[in-house]
Amino acid sequence: MNLKFMLVGLVCLLSVQLLTGCHQDQTIDEALQPKKTASSAIVATFCNFYDELCIQTIAGNEVSLTMSQANTPSETPLSATITSQLPVTNIKMTLSGRDMFMGVIPTQITRIADRVYESEFIYGSCSSGNMIWRAKITLTVAGKDLYYYFDFKADNNRT
């Protein structure tokens, strides 16, 4: 009987240590939060291109993303327009599946105006009919690398 209580106690102790990441000064909620470094921030935004401009602000820089077609159809040439509030360097964008691995699609970005960039791409279709894509935009503002994540539904036909 005592062995059973000791085993339960040991399992509980190990579980608490794993959840807190072995840091005594961290709460469980803090340990479960995504880690951020001084030079980057990670935030995800879900976009509905029919109703809204997709905007994120990280470290004082507002970035917006729009698509050439609000329904973001699969297997169709699309273009994304990226606008930055502040001057940026090293801007890149990749596309990947948020919930399903569909590979990583690098895109070529072209500057079309001051702080406005465009990228053209095509992504594949998903047999499930419910594909969420993630556009990851990486850029540098004043020597600081920032990462913006914009999630959107492919083949988002309004009914």
N, C-alpha and C positions, 0 to 999 in steps of 0.2 A: 504494500500500500504506500509506504513512504517513497519507494522508487518511482511510483506513478506521479506523485506530487512533485518530486524533484525533476522529473522529465518535463512535465507541464511548465514548471517554473523556468527551466532552461530554454525551452522553446519560446516562451514569452519574452525572456531577456534578449535572446538572439533576434527576434522579430523587431523589437524596439530599436536595437542597435542598427539593424539593416535599414529601417525606415528613416532614422535620423542621420544616416550616413556617418555614424561614429563621431559626431561633433556634439559635445555636451552643451554648447551654447546656442544651438540651433533648435527651433521648434520643429515638429513634424511637418507643419504647413510650409515652413521655410525650406526644409530639406526636399520637399516634393516640387518646388518651383523650378522652372528651367534656369540653368546657370547663364549669367550674362557677364561679359567682361567689360572693362572700361572702354574698349575700342569697338564694341559691337552691341547691337540690341536686336532682339528677335520678337516680332509681333506678327500675328496672322490676321488678315482681314478677308471676310467672305464677300465677294463682289456679285452684284446683280446689275449688269450693264444696261438693263432696260430702265431702271428707276433712278440710278444714282451714279455719280462719278465716284470711282473707287479711290479713296484717299487714305494715306497713312502719314503720321508725323512722328519721326524718330529723331532725337537729339536736336530738335529745333528745325529740322528740314522736312517740309511737306512734299510728298511725292504722290502724284496721281497717275492712275492707269486707266486707259480707255481702250476698247476694242473696236475694230472696223465694223463688226457685226455683233449686235447685242446678244444674239442667240449662240454665239461662239460655236459654230458647227464644226464637227469632225471632218477630216479629210478634205478640207477646203482651205485655200490660201487665206490667211488672216494677217492683219497688221495690228500691232499694239502701239499706242502712243504713250510715252512716259514723259511727264513734266515734273521738273524739280524746282522748288522755290529758291534754292541756293545754287551757286555754280558747283558742278561736280566734275570729277575725273574718274577714269577707270570704270565706267558704267558697263555692266554686263547683265544679261537676262538669260535664264534657263527655264525650261518647262519640264515638269515631272508630275506623275500621278501622286495625289495626296494620300489616297488610301490603297492604291494598287500600283505595283511597279509596272511602268510602261516605258522604262528607259529615261534617260535625261537628254532633253533636246536643247542643244545650245542654239542661240540665235545671234544673228549679226545685227548690231545696233548702229544706226546712222543718225547723226545730229542733223535736224531739219530746221532748227531755229535756236535762238538763245535759250538754253535750259530746256529744250524740247527735243526728244529723241523718238525714233521709230524703229520698230523691229518687225520683220515679216517671217512667218513660219507656217507650218502645217503640222498638225498632230493627228494621230490615228484614232480610230473609233474603238469603243469598248463594247463587248457583247452584253454586258450587264444593263446597259441603258441608263446608268447612273454614275457617270464618270466625273470626278472632281479633279481638276488640274490645278497645279500650283505654279505660279510665275514667281520665281525668285529673282529679285533685282538687287544686285550688289553695286555699290558705288562708294566713292570717297569724297567726303566733304571736309575741307581744311585739314587734310591728313588723317582723318578718322574714317575707318571702314564701317559702313552701315549696310544692313541687310533688311530688305522689305519682302514680305511674303503676301501675295495676293492669290486667294483661292477662288475658283469659279467653276460652275457646272458647264460641261460641254453639252452641245445640242439642247440648249435651254429654250425650248419652244414654249411660248406663252399660250395658254388655252383659255 
